[in-house]
């Protein structure tokens, strides 16, 4: 992070479809219906995409990631650097020489902030984060999925306990040896279990986002069965959570 301070904050009243004060238009595609295809429509509600979406001006939205905003700035000693604001719905990270000023005086002018959320980040988007120093002396931020994973595993254990079941005791890999979900012909899940299967896939996808790339392939494979999950597929997810429970401490460092 070029030695720059990092500060987090939460917007108190943000929601996905917040009214926008900017004028933006789109050309409707087929997803808007045959009668509307090709017509122009004004965007009335959206927290993403516009310059004022984050309640700040003068920042450029990243072309690769619309949650990343940046602008040129100068340090007190005159050194030029890039200042960043990371906005994900209502969670904000500011990387700047004066991050608290950006949060309070710029973003805070447009959005009411949760006062107790402003400070050095310890948890962001479900992942634990902390400052560390590497063996070569470089200081960086470490990001860990362990807390989110532990909570997810505990939730699955609680779900199974209500059904007098437990997670498998042994899980050395995300999949049981020889398991192929595409050829699973076990019974289709009843609606309640199918809904639970879909929710678990959402949790697993976020765990991958938080750094557990070791299960990325397996989660992708199981995601292809969201429309028609079977009992064997759900059992496979239980196996995956058992694997995660036995191997929680994974960290990603960012300098």
C-alpha positions as CSV (number, residue, x, y, z in Angstrom):
1,X,0.0,0.0,0.0
2,X,3.1,2.3,-0.5
3,X,3.2,2.9,3.3
4,X,-0.1,4.8,3.2
5,X,-2.6,4.6,6.1
6,X,-5.8,2.5,5.5
7,X,-9.1,3.4,7.1
8,X,-12.5,1.7,7.0
9,X,-16.0,3.0,7.5
10,X,-19.6,1.9,7.0
11,X,-22.4,4.0,5.4
12,X,-25.3,4.0,7.7
13,X,-28.2,4.4,5.2
14,X,-26.8,2.8,2.0
15,X,-28.9,0.3,0.0
16,X,-28.5,-1.2,-3.4
17,X,-31.2,0.8,-5.2
18,X,-30.5,4.3,-3.7
19,X,-32.0,7.2,-5.8
20,X,-29.4,8.8,-8.0
21,X,-29.1,12.6,-8.6
22,X,-27.2,12.1,-11.9
23,X,-28.6,11.8,-15.4
24,X,-27.8,8.4,-17.0
25,X,-29.5,6.6,-19.8
26,X,-29.4,3.1,-21.2
27,X,-30.6,1.4,-24.3
28,X,-32.9,-1.4,-23.4
29,X,-32.0,-4.9,-24.5
30,X,-34.2,-8.0,-25.0
31,X,-34.2,-8.6,-21.2
32,X,-36.6,-5.6,-20.9
33,X,-39.2,-7.3,-23.1
34,X,-39.8,-7.2,-26.8
35,X,-42.0,-4.1,-26.5
36,X,-39.2,-2.1,-24.8
37,X,-36.1,-3.4,-26.7
38,X,-34.2,-0.6,-28.3
39,X,-35.9,2.1,-26.3
40,X,-34.0,4.5,-24.1
41,X,-34.5,4.4,-20.3
42,X,-33.4,6.8,-17.6
43,X,-31.6,5.3,-14.6
44,X,-33.4,6.4,-11.5
45,X,-32.0,4.2,-8.8
46,X,-28.5,2.8,-8.6
47,X,-25.7,3.0,-6.0
48,X,-23.1,1.8,-8.5
49,X,-21.6,3.3,-11.7
50,X,-22.1,7.1,-11.3
51,X,-19.6,9.6,-10.1
52,X,-21.7,10.5,-7.1
53,X,-22.5,6.8,-6.3
54,X,-19.9,6.9,-3.6
55,X,-20.8,10.4,-2.5
56,X,-17.5,11.7,-3.7
57,X,-16.4,13.8,-6.7
58,X,-13.0,14.1,-8.4
59,X,-12.4,10.3,-8.4
60,X,-12.2,8.1,-11.5
61,X,-14.0,4.7,-11.5
62,X,-11.8,1.8,-12.3
63,X,-12.5,0.2,-15.7
64,X,-11.8,-3.3,-14.4
65,X,-13.7,-3.0,-11.1
66,X,-16.5,-0.4,-10.6
67,X,-16.0,-0.7,-6.8
68,X,-12.6,0.9,-7.1
69,X,-12.2,4.7,-7.3
70,X,-8.9,6.6,-7.5
71,X,-7.4,10.1,-8.1
72,X,-4.0,11.8,-8.1
73,X,-3.0,13.4,-4.8
74,X,0.1,14.8,-3.2
75,X,1.6,14.0,0.2
76,X,2.7,16.7,2.6
77,X,6.2,16.4,1.3
78,X,5.1,17.1,-2.2
79,X,5.4,13.4,-3.4
80,X,2.7,12.5,-5.9
81,X,0.7,9.3,-5.3
82,X,-2.6,7.7,-6.1
83,X,-5.4,7.9,-3.5
84,X,-8.0,5.0,-3.5
85,X,-11.5,4.6,-2.3
86,X,-12.9,1.0,-2.3
87,X,-16.7,1.0,-2.1
88,X,-18.7,-2.2,-1.8
89,X,-22.4,-1.3,-1.1
90,X,-22.0,0.3,2.3
91,X,-18.5,-0.8,3.2
92,X,-15.6,1.6,2.5
93,X,-11.9,1.4,2.5
94,X,-9.8,4.5,2.0
95,X,-6.1,4.4,1.1
96,X,-4.7,7.9,1.5
97,X,-2.2,10.0,3.5
98,X,-5.3,11.4,5.2
99,X,-8.0,8.7,5.0
100,X,-10.1,10.0,7.9
101,X,-10.5,13.4,6.2
102,X,-11.8,11.6,3.0
103,X,-14.2,9.6,5.0
104,X,-15.6,12.4,7.2
105,X,-15.2,15.5,5.0
106,X,-15.9,14.1,1.5
107,X,-17.9,11.0,1.8
108,X,-19.5,12.1,5.0
109,X,-20.9,15.2,3.4
110,X,-23.3,13.0,1.3
111,X,-23.7,9.9,3.4
112,X,-24.3,9.4,7.2
113,X,-21.5,7.3,8.5
114,X,-21.6,4.8,11.4
115,X,-19.3,6.6,13.9
116,X,-18.0,3.5,15.6
117,X,-17.0,2.0,12.2
118,X,-14.4,4.6,11.3
119,X,-10.9,3.4,12.0
120,X,-8.3,0.9,11.0
121,X,-9.9,-2.1,9.4
122,X,-10.0,-5.4,11.3
123,X,-12.8,-7.0,9.3
124,X,-13.8,-6.2,5.7
125,X,-16.4,-8.0,3.7
126,X,-16.3,-10.9,6.1
127,X,-12.5,-11.3,6.0
128,X,-10.1,-10.4,8.8
129,X,-7.4,-8.0,8.0
130,X,-4.3,-6.7,9.8
131,X,-1.0,-5.0,9.3
132,X,2.0,-7.4,9.2
133,X,5.7,-7.1,8.4
134,X,7.3,-9.6,6.0
135,X,10.7,-11.3,6.5
136,X,12.2,-8.8,4.1
137,X,11.0,-5.8,6.2
138,X,8.2,-4.8,3.8
139,X,5.0,-3.9,5.6
140,X,1.7,-5.1,4.1
141,X,-1.9,-6.0,5.0
142,X,-2.8,-9.6,5.6
143,X,-6.3,-10.8,4.7
144,X,-7.7,-13.9,6.2
145,X,-10.8,-15.9,5.5
146,X,-10.6,-17.9,8.8
147,X,-13.3,-16.1,10.7
148,X,-15.8,-16.2,8.0
149,X,-15.0,-19.9,7.2
150,X,-15.3,-20.9,10.9
151,X,-18.7,-19.2,11.2
152,X,-19.9,-20.9,8.0
153,X,-18.7,-24.3,9.2
154,X,-20.4,-23.7,12.6
155,X,-23.7,-22.8,10.9
156,X,-23.6,-26.0,8.9
157,X,-22.8,-28.0,12.0
158,X,-25.8,-26.4,13.7
159,X,-28.1,-27.3,10.7
160,X,-27.0,-30.9,10.8
161,X,-27.3,-31.2,14.6
162,X,-31.0,-30.4,14.3
163,X,-31.2,-33.5,12.1
164,X,-29.1,-35.7,14.4
165,X,-26.1,-35.6,12.0
166,X,-22.6,-34.3,11.9
167,X,-20.0,-33.3,9.3
168,X,-17.7,-36.1,8.1
169,X,-14.8,-36.8,10.4
170,X,-12.3,-37.1,7.5
171,X,-12.0,-34.8,4.5
172,X,-8.5,-34.5,3.1
173,X,-9.7,-32.9,-0.1
174,X,-12.7,-30.8,-1.2
175,X,-14.2,-33.8,-2.9
176,X,-14.4,-37.4,-1.6
177,X,-12.1,-39.7,-3.6
178,X,-13.6,-40.6,-7.0
179,X,-16.7,-38.4,-6.6
180,X,-18.1,-37.0,-9.9
181,X,-21.1,-34.7,-9.4
182,X,-22.1,-34.8,-13.1
183,X,-22.9,-38.5,-13.0
184,X,-24.6,-38.4,-9.6
185,X,-28.1,-39.9,-10.0
186,X,-29.2,-39.9,-6.4
187,X,-32.7,-38.6,-5.6
188,X,-33.6,-35.0,-6.3
189,X,-33.7,-32.8,-3.2
190,X,-37.0,-31.7,-1.7
191,X,-37.6,-27.9,-1.9
192,X,-36.3,-27.1,1.6
193,X,-33.1,-28.9,1.1
194,X,-32.7,-27.6,-2.5
195,X,-33.0,-24.0,-1.1
196,X,-30.4,-24.8,1.5
197,X,-28.1,-26.3,-1.1
198,X,-28.4,-23.0,-3.1
199,X,-27.6,-20.9,0.0
200,X,-24.5,-23.0,0.8
201,X,-23.2,-22.5,-2.8
202,X,-23.5,-18.7,-2.1
203,X,-21.5,-19.1,1.1
204,X,-18.9,-21.2,-0.7
205,X,-18.6,-18.7,-3.5
206,X,-17.9,-15.9,-1.1
207,X,-15.3,-18.1,0.7
208,X,-13.5,-18.4,-2.6
209,X,-13.7,-14.6,-3.0
210,X,-12.0,-14.2,0.4
211,X,-9.0,-16.2,-0.7
212,X,-9.8,-19.9,-0.6
213,X,-8.9,-20.5,-4.2
214,X,-8.1,-24.2,-3.3
215,X,-11.9,-24.9,-3.6
216,X,-12.6,-22.7,-6.6
217,X,-12.8,-25.6,-9.1
218,X,-15.0,-27.7,-6.9
219,X,-17.4,-24.8,-6.0
220,X,-17.7,-24.1,-9.7
221,X,-18.6,-27.7,-10.5
222,X,-21.2,-27.8,-7.8
223,X,-22.7,-24.5,-8.8
224,X,-23.7,-26.0,-12.2
225,X,-26.2,-28.1,-10.3
226,X,-28.1,-25.2,-8.7
227,X,-31.2,-25.8,-10.8
228,X,-31.6,-29.5,-9.9
229,X,-29.5,-30.4,-6.9
230,X,-29.5,-34.0,-5.7
231,X,-29.0,-35.7,-2.4
232,X,-25.4,-36.7,-3.4
233,X,-24.6,-33.1,-4.3
234,X,-25.7,-31.9,-0.9
235,X,-23.6,-34.6,0.8
236,X,-20.7,-33.4,-1.3
237,X,-21.1,-29.9,0.1
238,X,-21.1,-31.3,3.6
239,X,-17.8,-32.9,2.8
240,X,-16.5,-29.6,1.5
241,X,-17.4,-27.8,4.7
242,X,-15.7,-30.7,6.7
243,X,-12.6,-30.0,4.6
244,X,-12.8,-26.3,5.3
245,X,-13.2,-26.9,9.0
246,X,-10.0,-29.0,9.1
247,X,-8.0,-26.4,7.2
248,X,-9.1,-22.9,8.1
249,X,-6.0,-20.7,8.3
250,X,-5.4,-19.3,4.8
251,X,-4.0,-15.8,4.4
252,X,-3.5,-13.5,1.5
253,X,-1.0,-10.6,1.9
254,X,-1.1,-7.3,0.0
255,X,1.7,-4.8,0.2
